[in-house]
């Protein structure tokens, strides 16, 4: 027994070799997944999405150092469904949403929208898809042009994409405003004349003005009061039922995500560490990071004693991620293997995925 312990203690991991083996397995999986036919029922299918930003280049333009903002993100989304993406600030949630819309050109992976691979389409080719894919930004004030009236803001996309004949644009916009809880006399007013909640309703109306199938909601209620948040969330749910919309809902507020989402992806340092249905993630979190994240949510019942899992240190830099498991520098359960060997992504239930060595050992 002592001899086995000594052998284990003296075992030295080859980080370069482990990283190479992990990359080879990942590339094999990527090629295998890319060869699969597209899901005809899914409105959005993301396969191994990756987005990097260059930090340093040589004189010839070769990238020598890069920041990995999104790394190997995969999921499917069906009409009428909501995928919630949660994680700490800087984990890549917003970049994921923007890469899906190709506001940032993806570095790698596949984005299949409504049965069409849009990953490498040019801007001119993306024009037809723009009206089917919209975004609601976090800040409702800075995302609205201050010199345009509400009528002008909502009429422009309708006219550009020729949603209705020109003589029907105003009536169409007024109907849209009513649907989003905006009075008709707001038509001639400017954004600075409205409260935060009203401005967010204008942003929602603008996103829906072109009859999209997919809406990326980038923290749409984080800048609003709690009472207004509830109104906006209920509005989004109502519009989803009416128009059969698919949402990618990005948020820090786990209670909001739990209310609105059907599936949840937990991101850490650019990668999805756990993915599953709302019930699986909230009732049976598997990854240590997910457990720590959920333990930080306050419970309104004073008789319930919370067991807070405190993470040590700060989130590492995406420009210099740690070797092995990305989370090992802050994980209270990290082993020597976690420090050197990246964990593989495995399914631990029907559609419940996680990447953690501890789960494999169990």
N, C-alpha and C positions, 0 to 999 in steps of 0.2 A: 504493500500500500504506500509506504513512504517513498519507494522507488518511483511509483507512478506519479506521485505529487511532484517529486523532483524533476521528472521528465516534462510534466506540464509546465512547471515554473520556468524551466530552461528553454521552453519552446519559443522561437523567435519568428514573428510574422514578417514576411517580405512584402512591404506595403506596395511596392511597384508591381510585383507579381499579382497580388490580390486585386489591385486596381485594373490590371490588364485582363485578368480572368472575368472580373465583373463587367468590363466593357465588352468583351467578346460575347458573353451571355446576353447582354443588353442588345447588342447589334443583331444577334441571332433572333431574339424575340421581336425586334423591330421589323426585320425582313419578313418574319413569319406573319406578323400582324398586318403589314402593308399589303401582303398577298391576299388577305381575306377580302371577300366581296363586301361592298357597303351595305349597311343595314337599311333596307327600303323604308322602314317605319320611323327611323330616327330623323329628327329635323337637324340635329347637330351631332357629329361624331368627331372627336378629337383623339388623334393617335400619336403618342410620344412627342407632344409639342415641346419645342425647345426655343428659347430666345436668349441670346447673349448680346452684350454691348461691348464694343472694343474700348479698352482703357489705354493701350499703348501700341503704337505701330512703328515699323521700321521706315526708312526713307522710301522704300519701294512699295509701302502700303501693306505689308504683311503684318497681321495681328500677332503680337507677342504676348499680350496679357488681356484677358477679357473678364467681364463680370457676367456670371451666369444668373440671370434673373428668373428664368423658368426652365426647369429641367425635367423632361420626361413625364409630362402630364397627359393622362388619357381618361376619357369618359364618353358616355353617350347621353343624349338628351332627347326626349320625345315631346311631341306637341302637347301643350297643357301642363307640362311638368316644370318644376323649379329645382335647379341645382344651387345649393348654398355653398359658397366658398369662404372658409374661415381661416384665421391664422393671425400671427402678430404683424405689426407694421413692418413693411419691408420684406415680407415673405414671398411676394410675387403675385398677389391676388389681382391687382389692377393690371399689371403687365399681361397676365394670362387673358383677361377680358379684352384688352386692346389688341393682343396678338390674334385672338379669334376673329375680331372684326377687321384685322389687317391694318389697323392704325399703326401698329408696329409690324414690320415684315418678319414672319417667323424665321428663325435660323435653321430649324429642322422640324420634322414631323409632318403630319397630315391633318388638314382641316376639311372635313366633308360636310357641306351644308346642303340639306335637302337633296341628297344623292349626287352632288357635284363636288369634285375635289377643287377647292378654290385656293389651295396653298400657294401656287405659283402663278396665279392670274395677275395680269397687269392692272393698273389703275383704271384704264378704259374698259377692260373686261369686267372689272368689279362693279361698274356703275349699275348694272342691272340687279346686282345682289344687294346694293346699298339700301334700297328701300325695304328689303326684307329683313335686314339686320340693323338694329338701332341700339343706341346707348343712352342711358340716363346718368349724367355725371353727378359727382359728389356735391359740388358747390353749385347751387341753383342760380347764384347771382353772376359769378364770373363766366358761366357757360352760356349766358344770354347776351346778345348784342345790345348795349345800353341805348343806342340811338334808333332802334327799331321798336315800333309798337307791337303789342301782342298779336294784333291782326297780321302785321307784316312778318313777324317771326314764324307764325303758323302757316301763313299763305305761301311763303317761299318754297318749302319742300313740296307742297302740293302742286304748285305751278311747274317747278323744275322737272318733277317726275310724271307730270300730266295725269294725276290721279283722277281728276274730274275735269270737264270742260271749263274753260276760263270764266264763263259767265256764272258758273255755279260754285266757284271757289269760296266766296264769302259765306254763302249758306252752309257749305260743307264745314268750314272752319267754326262757324257759330254752333253747329251741331256737336262738333268735336269738343268745343269749350264746355258746353252743357254736360256732356258725358263725363268730363274730367272735373266737374264741380266749379266751373268758372262762369261768372255772370256775363251776359252779352255786352254790357256797357264797358267791360274791361278791354274790348277790342281796340279802342283808340288810346289805351294807356301804355305807359312805358314800364320796363322792369323795376326801376327804382321806386315806383309807387306801390309796390306790393310787399307783403311779409314773406318770410322764408318759405312757409308752407304753400302760399299762393304761387310763388315763383317755381317751386318744385312741381306744382300741378301744371304750370305752363311747360316745363321741361318734359313732363310725361305726355302732355298733349302733342308737343312737337315730335316726340319719338313715335307716337301712334298715328301721326298725320298721314303717313305713307303706307298704312296697313301692313306692318311688319309681321313676321312669323316668330322672330327671335329678338328679345330685348336683353341687353347686358345692363344690369342695375348695379352701378358702381357706388356702393354705400349711399343710396339715395335718401336715407333718413338720418344720417349721422349728424348733420348740421341743424337738425330741427328739435324743437321741444318734444317731450315725451307724448303729450296729448296730440300734437300734430303728427308725430310719427305714426300713431295708431290710425289716424285718418288716411294717411298716405298708403300705409300697408293694406288697409281695407280696400282702398281704391284700386291698388295694384291687383289684389285678389279678385275683385269684381270684374275688372277689365280682362283679366286672364280667363275667367269663366266665359265672358261674352265673346271674346275673340280667339279663344283657344291658343293663347300665347305661350311660348316657352321662355322661361326666365333663367338667366345665370345671375344669381343674387350674391353680391360680394358685400360682406359686412363684418364688423367686429362684435356686434351685439348678438350673442348666442341665443337669447330669448326670442329676438326677432327672426333669426334664421330658423329656429325650431318651429315657429308659428307658420312661416311662409314656405318652407322647403319640403321637397319630397325626398331628395337625396342630398348628401353632404360630402364635400371633399375638404379634408384638413390639410393645410399647406404649412410647410416649414422649410425655410431657406430655399425656396424655389421649387420644391418637390412636394408631391402629394404623399403624405405618410399614412393616411387612412382614408378610406372611401367606402360609403355604404348608404343604406336607407336611413332616414331620420330616426326611425325606431332603433336600428342597430347601433348607430353612433351614440345616441343619447342614453340608451338603456344598457349597452354593452360595449363601452369604448375599450379598444384593445391596445393601442399605442400609448406609451408613457406620456408623450407630448399631449395627446388628446385628453388623457386623464387630468393632466396638470391644467390644461386650458379650461376644462369644465369645472374643475375645483375652484376656480377663481370667480365663478358666477355666484353672486350673493343670493341666498335663499330668504324669501320674505317671511318664512315661518320662524319666529324667534325660539321656538322649542327644539328646532332641529340643529344639532351641532355640526358645523361644517369641518371637514378635514381638508385643510388647504395644503396642496402639494406645492411647495416653494421651489422654484427653479433657481439655481445658482448661476451668476454671471449674466452676460448680455448675449444676444443673438450674434453669431459669428458673421464676418463680412462675406457677402456673396462673391467678392473678388478673390477671396482666399478661404474657401470652405475647408473644414477639417477633413482629415482622412477617415476612412471607414464610414461609420454611421454619422450622418450630419448632426444628429442630436446628442451624440455621446458626451460632448463637452458640458452639457447641462443636465443630462439624464441621471437621476439618483440610482438607477439600476444598471448602469453601464458596466460591462465586463471588459476584459482585455481584448476579446474578439471584436467588440463593438468599436474599439479604437483603431482597428486595422482593416477589418473586412466589411465592405458595404453590404447591407442587408438586401435580400431579394424581395420583390413584391409578390405576396401570396394571397390566395383566397382562403378565408377562414370561416366561411359560411356562404349562404346563397347571396352572392353579390357584395359580400363584406370583405374588403381588401385591406391589408396593412403591410408595412415593411419594418420588421423588428426581429432581431435574433432571439430575443427572449421568448417570443411566441413559438418559434420553431423548436426551441428546446423543451417547451411545455408539451 
